[in-house]
């Protein structure tokens, strides 16, 4: 058998290890099955595996099989971050996935992402087993995580960092956006621009028979403004809506705006998640309202492309790129400090005035 064929198979196996298909500590498939998958003879495959055993990438266990070594130096094989994102395709998650990928690449790690609808999804526990660390954007409240899975996360066997609805009582490492850190300055700016009526856009869904709001953190802006300035009216009910399954919210929002009529929005400030922006703009324009002369819009969210929207929206921006990099820093810190108490990093939002507010 020509030596270069063995070397070729060795390189293919090594690539599978490096890209995370054969994670550290995992058991390789039986060699005869691998030989069929690679399209080579059993002896060629066995020689290639033997070479990687000699190089300390693999180790053989008698009567069990061949494992990828748990401890492989980072200069030989990159570490892998497992990222858990919600299965529903909100546009912001595309940017967030890109920021996580950028942060891991700059740390010389690989990232492998799964999209899940609930914490019981087996893909989450499988990803944990096959990764060197985990980053979880909270797909549901943390109290809904199965007890066995949360026990694993808290074991500190490997770093696990959360982002989302974390209040600091769950004893987990987390990076959270903290809009309240800049609310005083934002409220002062909005009040001085003359806003005395705030309309909150909110989507309602049901968990069983219990209603739940999609963006509860958005209420802080209107609530803070009305509590700080008593002459400000905060309306969180007029633009509350439900969206039929498998439909976009934009049509429902537009219909709701037209149903309420243009007088409802005169001189108002609409506070909305950035992902609903185009539905609101279309509904207002079709109602004959001018932005920002007749009605203003303030969004909460972070999308790079929003700079090119017209009109460019005013945004209270949670800085997801900063969150992604802080999460990676926290993971590396936890690697070095496995027994330290849990740590919560807070990232303040920033105000980007845009073109949808009155001067």
N, C-alpha and C positions, 0 to 999 in steps of 0.2 A: 504494500500500500504506500502510495506516495506521501511523504511527510507533510507536503503543503495541504493535503486534504484534511489531515488531522488538525493542523493549525487553523484551517478555515472553520472547522466545527468548534474548536476551542474558542475562537473569536466570536462565533455566534452565541455560544452559551454565555460567554463573558458579557456580551451585549445585553442578553436577557437579564442578567444580574444587574447590570448598570442602569437599565431603564426601569427596574422594579418589577419585572414579570416573574423573576425568581428572587423574592425578598430575602434579606438577611434572616437566618434561622429557619428558613422554609425547607421542606423536604422536596427534592427533585422528583419528577416522575420516574418510573422504572426505566432503566437504560434501554431496554428493547423497545419500549414505547417511544422514547426520545429518538432512538435511531430511525424509527419509521417516520417520525415527524420531521427530522432533518434530512431524510432521504439518503442515509448512509448505512453501511453495515454495522452490526453490533460491535465488532472489534474496533472499527474506526471511532465510534462514539465512546467506547470504553477507554481508548487511549487519550482522547481529548479530555474526558473527565479526569483521568489519572493525572494529566498535566496540570489541571486546575487544583487538584488535591495537593500536588507537590508545591504549587505556588501559594498555598494556604487560602485559596478562595473557597474551596469545598472541603468537606470532611466526610469520611465514610463511617457508618455505624453498623457493626456486624449484625446481620439478620434484620436490619431495619431499612437501610438504604443510604443515599448520599444527601447530605444537607449543605446548604449555603452557610458558611460560617457566620455566626452572630457578630463577631468582632472582625471587621475588615477596615483597615485605615481609610479615612476619607479621601486621601490622595489616590487610592486605588479604585474605590467605588463610592459614588456620591450617596449621601444619606437621602432618605425619602420622607417628605411631609405628606401625610394624608389629609386632604381638605374635604370637609363635609359642607355642602351647600344645599339650600332648599331646592326641591324638584320643580317648583313653579318658576316660570321664566320671567321674573321681573327684570327689566332692562339693566337695573343697577348691578345685578349679579354678574353680568358680563364684564363690566369694568372691574368689579371686585375680584373676579377670577383672574383677570389680567394683572392686577396689582399683587395678588398673592404669588403668581408665577414669577413676576419681576423680583419680588423680595426673596423668594427661595433661590432663584438663579444667582442673585448677587451674593447669597450666602453659600453658593456652590452646592445647593441641594436640588433634588428633583421634587416635583409635586405631582400627586395623583389625586384626582377629584372624583368624588361620588356625589350624586344628587339624590336626596332622600325626602320622602314625604312625612316620615315619622321616625322616632327614635328606635322603634322596634325593627327597623329595616336591617336585615342581616348584613347588608353591604357595609354598615358602619363598623360592626365588630370585626368583620373580615379585614377592613381597611386598617383598623387598629393593630391587628395581629401582624400585618404585612408592612407596617410603616415604622419609622424611627421616632416620629412625633405626630401629633394630631392638631388640626385647627378646625374648630366647629363654629360655623355661623348658625346660631340657634334656630333650628327649624320649628321647634315648639318650646314651651317653657321648660326650664330645667327640671322642675319637679315631676315632669312627665317622663323623664328618662327612667327606664327599668332599673330597679335597684342593683341588679348584678352588673349592669353596664356602668352605672355611676360608681360603683365600688371599684371597678377596673380603672376608670378614669382617675379616681382619687388615690390609687395605689402608688402613684409616682414612679411606676415601673418605667414609664417614658413620658415626656412632656405632653400635656394636653391643654390647649388654650381655647377659650370660648370668646365669641363676639356676639353681642345682642342683648337679650333681656336678662342681664345678670345684675343682681342688686348687692353682691358682695357677701351674702349670707350662705352661699352654697359651698364655700371653702374650695373654690376652683380658681385657677389662674384665668384671667380674662383681660381683654382690652375692650373698653366700651366708649362709644361716643357720648359726650356729655353736653347736650345743647344748653342746659341751664347755666353753664359757666359763662356764657356770653349773653344771656337773656336780658340783663339789665341794660346793657349798651344798645342791644337791638330794639328793645321796647322804647327806650328814649328816642332813638332815631325815628321809629315809626310814628310815635306820638307827635314829635315835632314836625313831621310831614303832614300832619292834620288828620290822621286816621282815627275815627271814633266808632267805627263799626267793623267787626271782624267776623267773616264767615269761614267756618272750618269745613273743608271737604274731607269726608271720612267714609270708608267702606265697611259695611257690617257683614260678618259671616257667622255661621252657626256651627258650634261644636256640639252635635246632638241637638238639644233644644235650647242650649245656652248661647245667647248672642255674644260675639267677640268682635272688637275693633281691630282692624288691620294695622293701623298706625296710631296707637295710643299716645306715643311720645309727642306727636304733632300738637296735641291739645295744650302742651305747656306754653306755647307761644301766645295763644289767645288768652289762656287763663292768667298768665303772668301779666300781660298787658292790661287786662281788665281789673286785676287785683291792685296793680300799681297805680292805675289811673281810673278812678271810679266813674268818670264820664264815658268810658269806652264800653260798648256793648259787645259781648262775645256770644255768637250764635253757633252752636255746635250741632244743631238739629236740622236746619233747612236743607243742607247739602249732604245729609246722611243717606246712603243708598246701598242697595244690594245688587250684585251682578250675577246673572244666571251662569251656571257652570259652562265652561268652555267658550265664554264670550269675553270680549275686551270691555273694560269699564268706560271707555271713551264715549260710546253711544249712550249709555245710561246717564253719564254726566251731562252730555249735551241735551238729552231729553229733559233732564231735571231742571237745567238752567232755563230752557224755553218754557217749561211748565210754570216756573216761578214768576217769569216775566221780568222785563228789564228794570222796572222800578225797584225790585228787590235788591239790585246790585249797585244802584246809583251811589257813587262815592264810597263804596265798601272796599275793604281789603280782603281778598280771598287768600286763605292759607291752605296749601295743598301739597301732597307728595309730588315730587318732580315727575314721577311716572304718569300722572294724570294731566300733565300740563296741556298737551295738544287737544284733549277732549274739552278742557275748559276754554281754551282760546277759541276753538271752533264754535262752541255753544254761545260764547259772549259775542263773537263777531256776527254770527247769524241772527242774534237778537238785536243787532244794530248798536252795540256798545263799543266804544273806543277804549283801547288799553294804551296808556294809563289815564287818559283824560277823564273817562267816565267811571272806570273801575280798575283796581290794581290787583296784582297777583304777587304773592310771595311763596316760593317753593322751598321744600325741605328735601334734600337729596344730593347726590354727587354723581354726575355723569360728565365725562370730558367733552362730549360732543355738544353739551348744552350751551357752550360759548357761541356756537354757530346757529342756535335757534333764532328765529325772528318772530316777534321781538325777543331779544335775549332776556331770559327770566331773571328776576331778583331771586337769589338763593341763600338760604341759611344752610351752609354746606358742612356735612359731618366729616369730611376729609378721609375718605376710605383708603386712599393710598398710604397716608400716614398710619392708619390703623393696621394695614397689612404689614408694614415694616416694623411697627411696634410689636405686633404679634410674633414676628420672626425673632426679634431681639429678646422677647420674653421666653420663647422656646429655647434659645441658646443659653439664656441665663439659667433656666430650670435645669438644663443638662448639667451645668456646673454646680447647681445648688439643689440637689434632689430632696433634701430634708428641710428646706426653708419653708416657712408658712406661705400660704397662698398669697398671690399678689394680683392686684387689680390696677391696670393702667388706664387713665382717663384721657381722652382726646377731645379738646374743645372744638366746637363748630366755629366756622368763620362766616361773616356776612359779606356777600357779593351783590352790590346794589343792582346791576343789570339795567334793563330798560322798561320794567313793568311797574315801577313805583313812581308816584308824583315827586317832583323835585322839591 
